[in-house]
Amino acid sequence: MLWKRKKHPNDPETRDDNPSDDSICIDPVIIPIEDCLDLHAFDPREIRDLLIEYLDQATLHQYGIVRIIHGKGRGVLRRITESVCRQHPEVLRWEPAGEDNGGWGATIVYLQPVRNGINGGGIT
């Protein structure tokens, strides 16, 4: 999956020579589809589209359960995550993660099974 990450001044992968605008994203990077997605590395303005694409790809890869890490903060990313889950056709249900999986700083999403996916998997 291709997506843009936020620039971070201490990260050699995302740092560039233009310190004037930290909100500018670097070129798209390949994000492997895994059973967990940490939203902290992405521009908040792109989270909704990123989540839709991620849930589409996770379904194709036959991840029945995925974890979205949105952090605790003010709850903005959590509300975006819940909104996408509410509208996404492949989402069966979602719930806050247990304490061993991030507590209320993460959401566990249950996805529809797909017959002809690419890989199997998912968090336990």
TORFIMAR-82754 format. One record per residue: residue in three letters; y, z, x of N, C-alpha, C in turn. Coordinates in steps of 0.001 Angstrom, whole numbers, plus 500000, padded with zeros to 6 digits. Layout:
REM residues N
+------+--------+--------+--------+--------+--------+--------+--------+--------+--------+
! type !    n.Y !    n.Z !    n.X !   ca.Y !   ca.Z !   ca.X !    c.Y !    c.Z !    c.X !
+------+--------+--------+--------+--------+--------+--------+--------+--------+--------+
!  ala !      Y !      Z !      X !      Y !      Z !      X !      Y !      Z !      X !
...
+------+--------+--------+--------+--------+--------+--------+--------+--------+--------+
***
This chain:
REM residues 124
+------+--------+--------+--------+--------+--------+--------+--------+--------+--------+
! type !    n.Y !    n.Z !    n.X !   ca.Y !   ca.Z !   ca.X !    c.Y !    c.Z !    c.X !
+------+--------+--------+--------+--------+--------+--------+--------+--------+--------+
!  met ! 498848 ! 500000 ! 500859 ! 500000 ! 500000 ! 500000 ! 501224 ! 500000 ! 500913 !
!  leu ! 502189 ! 499146 ! 500669 ! 503411 ! 499103 ! 501450 ! 504499 ! 499888 ! 500748 !
!  trp ! 505185 ! 500726 ! 501511 ! 506294 ! 501477 ! 500922 ! 507235 ! 501903 ! 502015 !
!  lys ! 508446 ! 502294 ! 501645 ! 509446 ! 502744 ! 502603 ! 509463 ! 504257 ! 502660 !
!  arg ! 509611 ! 504776 ! 503860 ! 509769 ! 506218 ! 504039 ! 511221 ! 506506 ! 504391 !
!  lys ! 511653 ! 507735 ! 504107 ! 512992 ! 508158 ! 504488 ! 513093 ! 508215 ! 505997 !
!  lys ! 514296 ! 507960 ! 506488 ! 514531 ! 508158 ! 507911 ! 514595 ! 509645 ! 508188 !
!  his ! 514076 ! 510050 ! 509318 ! 514176 ! 511440 ! 509735 ! 514586 ! 511427 ! 511200 !
!  pro ! 515669 ! 512119 ! 511554 ! 516188 ! 512027 ! 512927 ! 515226 ! 512491 ! 514007 !
!  asn ! 514265 ! 513359 ! 513687 ! 513333 ! 513854 ! 514699 ! 512017 ! 513105 ! 514726 !
!  asp ! 511849 ! 512129 ! 513855 ! 510602 ! 511365 ! 513776 ! 510801 ! 510026 ! 514475 !
!  pro ! 510105 ! 509794 ! 515595 ! 510310 ! 508536 ! 516322 ! 509929 ! 507302 ! 515508 !
!  glu ! 509067 ! 507446 ! 514507 ! 508692 ! 506296 ! 513685 ! 509801 ! 505887 ! 512728 !
!  thr ! 510606 ! 506838 ! 512286 ! 511617 ! 506520 ! 511282 ! 513040 ! 506577 ! 511823 !
!  arg ! 513234 ! 507126 ! 513023 ! 514577 ! 507215 ! 513601 ! 515035 ! 505822 ! 514017 !
!  asp ! 516323 ! 505554 ! 513834 ! 516877 ! 504308 ! 514358 ! 518210 ! 504607 ! 515016 !
!  asp ! 518912 ! 503584 ! 515449 ! 520169 ! 503775 ! 516171 ! 521385 ! 503781 ! 515258 !
!  asn ! 521190 ! 503879 ! 513947 ! 522299 ! 503890 ! 513002 ! 522362 ! 505250 ! 512322 !
!  pro ! 522974 ! 506243 ! 512973 ! 522996 ! 507591 ! 512405 ! 523980 ! 507748 ! 511252 !
!  ser ! 524706 ! 506706 ! 510879 ! 525748 ! 506827 ! 509867 ! 525210 ! 507008 ! 508455 !
!  asp ! 523982 ! 506588 ! 508183 ! 523474 ! 506685 ! 506810 ! 522003 ! 507081 ! 506820 !
!  asp ! 521730 ! 508380 ! 506612 ! 520353 ! 508870 ! 506607 ! 519578 ! 508441 ! 505372 !
!  ser ! 520253 ! 507894 ! 504358 ! 519549 ! 507506 ! 503147 ! 518949 ! 506108 ! 503251 !
!  ile ! 519338 ! 505345 ! 504273 ! 518787 ! 504008 ! 504434 ! 517327 ! 504136 ! 504840 !
!  cys ! 516486 ! 503359 ! 504207 ! 515058 ! 503410 ! 504536 ! 514743 ! 502411 ! 505634 !
!  ile ! 513733 ! 502749 ! 506382 ! 513258 ! 501838 ! 507409 ! 512429 ! 500744 ! 506747 !
!  asp ! 511955 ! 499824 ! 507557 ! 511097 ! 498763 ! 507035 ! 509866 ! 499362 ! 506379 !
!  pro ! 509285 ! 498649 ! 505435 ! 508080 ! 499168 ! 504778 ! 506974 ! 499474 ! 505780 !
!  val ! 506231 ! 500518 ! 505479 ! 505078 ! 500902 ! 506296 ! 503842 ! 500866 ! 505414 !
!  ile ! 502698 ! 500702 ! 506028 ! 501448 ! 500709 ! 505272 ! 501043 ! 502155 ! 505047 !
!  ile ! 500823 ! 502498 ! 503798 ! 500388 ! 503838 ! 503430 ! 498936 ! 503733 ! 502981 !
!  pro ! 498023 ! 504383 ! 503673 ! 496633 ! 504317 ! 503235 ! 496470 ! 505018 ! 501887 !
!  ile ! 495597 ! 504484 ! 501067 ! 495321 ! 505098 ! 499775 ! 494287 ! 506187 ! 500003 !
!  glu ! 494717 ! 507414 ! 499798 ! 493856 ! 508575 ! 499942 ! 493924 ! 509376 ! 498659 !
!  asp ! 493205 ! 510477 ! 498609 ! 493188 ! 511283 ! 497386 ! 494344 ! 512265 ! 497301 !
!  cys ! 495295 ! 512154 ! 498227 ! 496448 ! 513047 ! 498227 ! 497677 ! 512259 ! 498673 !
!  leu ! 498798 ! 512470 ! 497976 ! 500057 ! 511817 ! 498334 ! 501144 ! 512873 ! 498414 !
!  asp ! 501794 ! 512971 ! 499577 ! 502895 ! 513909 ! 499781 ! 504203 ! 513151 ! 499582 !
!  leu ! 504956 ! 513527 ! 498560 ! 506180 ! 512816 ! 498204 ! 507371 ! 513156 ! 499091 !
!  his ! 507248 ! 514160 ! 499933 ! 508382 ! 514593 ! 500753 ! 508882 ! 513515 ! 501717 !
!  ala ! 508039 ! 512601 ! 502109 ! 508412 ! 511588 ! 503100 ! 509143 ! 510393 ! 502500 !
!  phe ! 509356 ! 510385 ! 501186 ! 509903 ! 509208 ! 500526 ! 511269 ! 509466 ! 499910 !
!  asp ! 512008 ! 508397 ! 499744 ! 513325 ! 508457 ! 499115 ! 513145 ! 508843 ! 497648 !
!  pro ! 513786 ! 509914 ! 497189 ! 513620 ! 510357 ! 495795 ! 513938 ! 509273 ! 494762 !
!  arg ! 514813 ! 508338 ! 495123 ! 515155 ! 507258 ! 494183 ! 513994 ! 506298 ! 493955 !
!  glu ! 513004 ! 506314 ! 494836 ! 511883 ! 505387 ! 494726 ! 510587 ! 506070 ! 494288 !
!  ile ! 510637 ! 507359 ! 494013 ! 509424 ! 508125 ! 493711 ! 508705 ! 507587 ! 492475 !
!  arg ! 509440 ! 507282 ! 491409 ! 508799 ! 506809 ! 490174 ! 507969 ! 505552 ! 490432 !
!  asp ! 508568 ! 504552 ! 491075 ! 507838 ! 503311 ! 491361 ! 506684 ! 503549 ! 492322 !
!  leu ! 506912 ! 504403 ! 493320 ! 505848 ! 504740 ! 494266 ! 504662 ! 505370 ! 493552 !
!  leu ! 504924 ! 506323 ! 492660 ! 503841 ! 506997 ! 491936 ! 503062 ! 506035 ! 491057 !
!  ile ! 503752 ! 505145 ! 490387 ! 503060 ! 504160 ! 489543 ! 502124 ! 503315 ! 490390 !
!  glu ! 502637 ! 502808 ! 491509 ! 501799 ! 501984 ! 492384 ! 500649 ! 502796 ! 492976 !
!  tyr ! 500936 ! 504033 ! 493389 ! 499893 ! 504883 ! 493970 ! 498780 ! 505151 ! 492953 !
!  leu ! 499133 ! 505495 ! 491721 ! 498109 ! 505776 ! 490700 ! 497309 ! 504523 ! 490367 !
!  asp ! 497958 ! 503357 ! 490346 ! 497232 ! 502095 ! 490153 ! 496200 ! 501905 ! 491263 !
!  gln ! 496640 ! 502078 ! 492515 ! 495751 ! 501874 ! 493660 ! 494656 ! 502940 ! 493731 !
!  ala ! 494997 ! 504180 ! 493440 ! 493994 ! 505246 ! 493453 ! 492913 ! 504982 ! 492418 !
!  thr ! 493303 ! 504438 ! 491270 ! 492326 ! 504088 ! 490235 ! 491410 ! 502979 ! 490734 !
!  leu ! 491982 ! 501944 ! 491344 ! 491173 ! 500836 ! 491878 ! 490216 ! 501314 ! 492968 !
!  his ! 490623 ! 502316 ! 493724 ! 489779 ! 502868 ! 494776 ! 488811 ! 503923 ! 494236 !
!  gln ! 488781 ! 504078 ! 492951 ! 487876 ! 504980 ! 492235 ! 488056 ! 506449 ! 492605 !
!  tyr ! 489280 ! 506852 ! 492851 ! 489547 ! 508277 ! 493014 ! 489693 ! 508861 ! 491612 !
!  gly ! 488746 ! 509638 ! 491214 ! 488788 ! 510233 ! 489882 ! 489804 ! 511352 ! 489773 !
!  ile ! 490084 ! 511998 ! 490914 ! 491041 ! 513098 ! 490963 ! 491904 ! 512907 ! 492206 !
!  val ! 493222 ! 513008 ! 492024 ! 494138 ! 512933 ! 493159 ! 495118 ! 514098 ! 493089 !
!  arg ! 495685 ! 514414 ! 494240 ! 496680 ! 515488 ! 494310 ! 498009 ! 514897 ! 494741 !
!  ile ! 499060 ! 515200 ! 493986 ! 500421 ! 514769 ! 494305 ! 501177 ! 516008 ! 494779 !
!  ile ! 501643 ! 515984 ! 496016 ! 502418 ! 517108 ! 496547 ! 503896 ! 516793 ! 496344 !
!  his ! 504549 ! 517578 ! 495514 ! 505965 ! 517358 ! 495220 ! 506834 ! 518511 ! 495680 !
!  gly ! 506234 ! 519610 ! 496078 ! 506990 ! 520767 ! 496530 ! 507460 ! 521625 ! 495364 !
!  lys ! 507965 ! 522785 ! 495702 ! 508375 ! 523742 ! 494673 ! 509847 ! 523560 ! 494333 !
!  gly ! 510713 ! 523601 ! 495261 ! 512137 ! 523321 ! 495106 ! 512732 ! 523537 ! 493725 !
!  arg ! 513543 ! 522583 ! 493288 ! 514189 ! 522659 ! 491974 ! 513357 ! 522015 ! 490880 !
!  gly ! 512245 ! 521404 ! 491223 ! 511359 ! 520827 ! 490224 ! 511633 ! 519382 ! 489870 !
!  val ! 512546 ! 518725 ! 490593 ! 512892 ! 517338 ! 490273 ! 511694 ! 516421 ! 490478 !
!  leu ! 511040 ! 516509 ! 491640 ! 509894 ! 515637 ! 491911 ! 508714 ! 515974 ! 490999 !
!  arg ! 508555 ! 517248 ! 490656 ! 507488 ! 517629 ! 489724 ! 507729 ! 516987 ! 488348 !
!  arg ! 508970 ! 517018 ! 487881 ! 509275 ! 516423 ! 486578 ! 509078 ! 514910 ! 486589 !
!  ile ! 509440 ! 514253 ! 487691 ! 509191 ! 512813 ! 487805 ! 507692 ! 512550 ! 487789 !
!  thr ! 506935 ! 513353 ! 488533 ! 505474 ! 513205 ! 488573 ! 504883 ! 513349 ! 487176 !
!  glu ! 505286 ! 514368 ! 486450 ! 504766 ! 514584 ! 485091 ! 505161 ! 513454 ! 484155 !
!  ser ! 506366 ! 512939 ! 484297 ! 506815 ! 511828 ! 483461 ! 505968 ! 510583 ! 483701 !
!  val ! 505701 ! 510278 ! 484979 ! 504861 ! 509120 ! 485304 ! 503452 ! 509337 ! 484764 !
!  cys ! 502904 ! 510531 ! 484930 ! 501552 ! 510824 ! 484434 ! 501487 ! 510659 ! 482911 !
!  arg ! 502513 ! 511103 ! 482226 ! 502554 ! 511014 ! 480771 ! 502503 ! 509556 ! 480297 !
!  gln ! 503078 ! 508646 ! 481069 ! 503193 ! 507246 ! 480661 ! 502141 ! 506331 ! 481283 !
!  his ! 501476 ! 506777 ! 482330 ! 500549 ! 505892 ! 483053 ! 499244 ! 505742 ! 482280 !
!  pro ! 498809 ! 504512 ! 482023 ! 497614 ! 504288 ! 481197 ! 496304 ! 504759 ! 481822 !
!  glu ! 496254 ! 504936 ! 483136 ! 495010 ! 505344 ! 483793 ! 494877 ! 506856 ! 483931 !
!  val ! 495918 ! 507605 ! 483569 ! 495890 ! 509059 ! 483715 ! 495270 ! 509693 ! 482477 !
!  leu ! 494203 ! 510440 ! 482684 ! 493564 ! 511172 ! 481589 ! 494317 ! 512462 ! 481301 !
!  arg ! 494624 ! 513215 ! 482372 ! 495360 ! 514470 ! 482235 ! 495844 ! 514897 ! 483606 !
!  trp ! 496710 ! 515903 ! 483647 ! 497208 ! 516457 ! 484891 ! 497474 ! 517933 ! 484692 !
!  glu ! 497513 ! 518652 ! 485800 ! 497729 ! 520100 ! 485748 ! 498249 ! 520576 ! 487095 !
!  pro ! 498916 ! 521727 ! 487123 ! 499334 ! 522275 ! 488421 ! 498100 ! 522535 ! 489285 !
!  ala ! 498262 ! 522339 ! 490579 ! 497153 ! 522582 ! 491500 ! 496866 ! 524075 ! 491573 !
!  gly ! 495629 ! 524415 ! 491892 ! 495272 ! 525803 ! 492127 ! 495942 ! 526287 ! 493405 !
!  glu ! 495947 ! 527581 ! 493607 ! 496594 ! 528158 ! 494783 ! 496040 ! 527591 ! 496092 !
!  asp ! 494773 ! 527226 ! 496128 ! 494176 ! 526682 ! 497349 ! 494532 ! 525216 ! 497578 !
!  asn ! 495199 ! 524572 ! 496616 ! 495594 ! 523162 ! 496736 ! 497093 ! 522959 ! 496603 !
!  gly ! 497875 ! 524007 ! 496804 ! 499328 ! 523847 ! 496769 ! 500028 ! 524562 ! 495641 !
!  gly ! 499274 ! 525183 ! 494735 ! 499895 ! 525921 ! 493635 ! 500832 ! 525056 ! 492828 !
!  trp ! 501943 ! 525622 ! 492387 ! 502854 ! 524849 ! 491557 ! 503705 ! 523874 ! 492358 !
!  gly ! 503423 ! 523710 ! 493656 ! 504081 ! 522700 ! 494475 ! 503303 ! 521397 ! 494520 !
!  ala ! 502220 ! 521332 ! 493747 ! 501402 ! 520111 ! 493695 ! 500834 ! 519946 ! 492289 !
!  thr ! 500497 ! 518723 ! 491959 ! 499902 ! 518406 ! 490665 ! 498582 ! 517689 ! 490892 !
!  ile ! 497555 ! 518124 ! 490176 ! 496257 ! 517447 ! 490197 ! 496233 ! 516465 ! 489032 !
!  val ! 495874 ! 515220 ! 489331 ! 495865 ! 514153 ! 488328 ! 494438 ! 513635 ! 488184 !
!  tyr ! 493963 ! 513566 ! 486948 ! 492632 ! 513052 ! 486626 ! 492779 ! 511629 ! 486106 !
!  leu ! 492066 ! 510701 ! 486756 ! 492207 ! 509281 ! 486446 ! 490989 ! 508733 ! 485713 !
!  gln ! 491233 ! 507664 ! 484970 ! 490154 ! 506952 ! 484277 ! 489181 ! 506387 ! 485305 !
!  pro ! 487894 ! 506408 ! 485016 ! 486942 ! 505755 ! 485929 ! 487060 ! 504234 ! 485823 !
!  val ! 486811 ! 503554 ! 486935 ! 486831 ! 502091 ! 486982 ! 485465 ! 501626 ! 487448 !
!  arg ! 484919 ! 500611 ! 486817 ! 483567 ! 500143 ! 487160 ! 483501 ! 499438 ! 488505 !
!  asn ! 484418 ! 498532 ! 488774 ! 484344 ! 497695 ! 489983 ! 485443 ! 498051 ! 490965 !
!  gly ! 485469 ! 499281 ! 491415 ! 486487 ! 499728 ! 492357 ! 486117 ! 499382 ! 493783 !
!  ile ! 486887 ! 499893 ! 494706 ! 486701 ! 499590 ! 496114 ! 485922 ! 500703 ! 496814 !
!  asn ! 486364 ! 501946 ! 496646 ! 485727 ! 503098 ! 497283 ! 485511 ! 504186 ! 496239 !
!  gly ! 484717 ! 505145 ! 496550 ! 484599 ! 506323 ! 495710 ! 485308 ! 507468 ! 496403 !
!  gly ! 485491 ! 508555 ! 495705 ! 486086 ! 509701 ! 496377 ! 486914 ! 510543 ! 495447 !
!  gly ! 487702 ! 511373 ! 496033 ! 488579 ! 512266 ! 495297 ! 488471 ! 513659 ! 495832 !
!  ile ! 489477 ! 514464 ! 495594 ! 489440 ! 515834 ! 496078 ! 488458 ! 516641 ! 495246 !
!  thr ! 488003 ! 517716 ! 495820 ! 487083 ! 518587 ! 495091 ! 487719 ! 519909 ! 494808 !
+------+--------+--------+--------+--------+--------+--------+--------+--------+--------+
***
